[in-house]
Amino acid sequence: MKLMWVIATMIVAVALQMTLARYTVGGRWAFDLVLVGVLFAALQLGMIAGTLGGLTQDVLDNGIVGVGGLVKTVVGFAAGAVGAQFVLARPSARMVIVAIATMIHRMLLYGILAMIKQQWAAMPWRAMLWETAVNTLCSLVAFYAAEALPGAMARGRASRRSSFSRRQW
């Protein structure tokens, strides 16, 4: 059941990323919703989300296949370890983890690509900070929605029952 939940999270994250990426300036990736999905699932379940999300994004992107999967797996594992070590029940605490993980993700990605290409590219700090801000905002919305959704569904089910089936004491 948990694996299906992770797969569904990754499908939604990749679909949103691929759909919304063309609306960014020049088609550049100004946000990484797959990373947000990975961290959302990793704080719940572990590092398998990073592997699934990263490899799927690598296959759909025109980059080197496996680099994004490796980086997202490492970041997903670290986020899962931090989530297991500390009680991160509040969305604001999880939002801080997403912000830190986004920065680490981008630095690891540039580091691995620099080792593969044997040349160090300049780090686009402004773009990285912008990506961190957008990812953090998206994660805040996702975590609040995940908390509110079960209660809203229960209220919806209760309101659909006929008045004869409700217990009124």
N, C-alpha and C positions, 0 to 999 in steps of 0.2 A: 504494500500500500504506500509506504514512504517513497519507494523508487518511482512509482507512478506520479506521485506528487512532485518529485524533483523533475521528472521528464516534462510534466505539464508546465511547470514554472519555466524551464529552459525553452520550451516551444514558444510560450507567450513572450518571453524576453527577446529571443532571436527574431520572432516575427515583428515585434514592435521596433527593434533596432533596425531591421532591414527596411521596414516601411517608412520610418521617420528619418533615416539617414539621408535620403535624397532631398529632404527639405532643408538641410543644413547648408551653410555657406560653402559653395563650390563642391558640394558632395563630400566634404571632409567630415570625419567622425568627431563631433564636438561633445558627444556624450557616449557612454557605454552602458546601455541598458542590460546587456548580457552580464556585465560585471555586477550590476545591481541585483539581477536575478540570481547570480551565483552566490553573492553574499547573503541575500535573503534566504536562500535554501541552505547555505552553509551554516548560518547561525542557528538553523533548525536541525540540520541533519549531518553535515560533514562535507568532505572534499569531492565526492562523486559529482556534485553539481558543477564544480570547476572544470572537471574533465569533460563532461558532456557539453557544457556551454562553450568552453574555449575551443574544442575541436569542431563543433558545429559552426561557430563563427569563423574559424580558420578556413573551413571548406568553402563557405559562402563568400569569404573575402578573397582578394587577390594577393595575399601575403604568403609567407612560408607556413605550410601546414604543420602544426604541432607546437609552434612557439606560443601562440595564444592559449592553447590547451594546457601547456606546461605552466605558464605564468598564472593562469586562472586556477589551476589545481593547487599550486603553492599558496596563492592568496586565499583560496577557499579553505584549504586545510588550516592555515593560520587563523582565519576568522572563526572557523569551527572550534579550534582549540581555545581561542580567547572566549568564545561564547560558552564553552563548557566549563572554563575555569572561573569565570565571573558570572554573576547573575545579571543578564542583560534583558530585563523584562520591559523596560521602557523604550519606546521608539526613539527618544532623544539619545539614549546611550548607544543604541544600535546605529543611529545616524553618525555618531562620532567614529564608530568602527568602519563604516562605509567610507567616510572621508579619508581616514588614514589608509585604508586598504586601496582606495583609488590611487592615491599618491604612490604607494609601494608598487602597485600593479604597473603603473606607467613607467616607473624607474626600472623595474625588473625587465619590462618589455624592451625598453631602449638599451639596457645593458646586454641582454641576450642577443638582440639584433646587431649591436655593435661588435660582439664577439664573432658572430657568424659572418658579417660583412668585412671584418678586420679594419673598420674605421669608425671613429666615434662621431656621431652627429650631435649638433647643438641641441640642448634640451629646451623645448618650447614651454617655458614656465608659465606664460600667460594662458596658453591653451590648456595646460595641465590643471591650472587653478580653476579655469572655467569649467572643465570637465568634472572636476571634483565638486564644484558648487552644484552643477546640474544633477550629477549622480546622487549627491546627498539629498537634494530636494526630492528627487524621484523616490529615493529609499524611504524618506519620511512619509510620503504619500502611501507607498506600498505597505509599510509597517502599520500605519494607522488604519488603512483599509483592511489589513489582515486581522487586526484586533476587532474592528467594528462589524465585519461581515458575518461571523457566526451569530451574533446577537440580532442583527437585522434579519437574517434568514429565519431565526426562531420566531421573531415577532411577526414576520410575514406569514409563517405557517399557522401561528395562533390566530391571526386575524382572518384566515381563510376558512377556518372551521365553522360549521354551522352553530347557531346558538344552542341547539339541542345537545350537541356533543360536548360543550364546555361544562366543566364542573363549577357550579356556583353554590357555595355553601353559605 
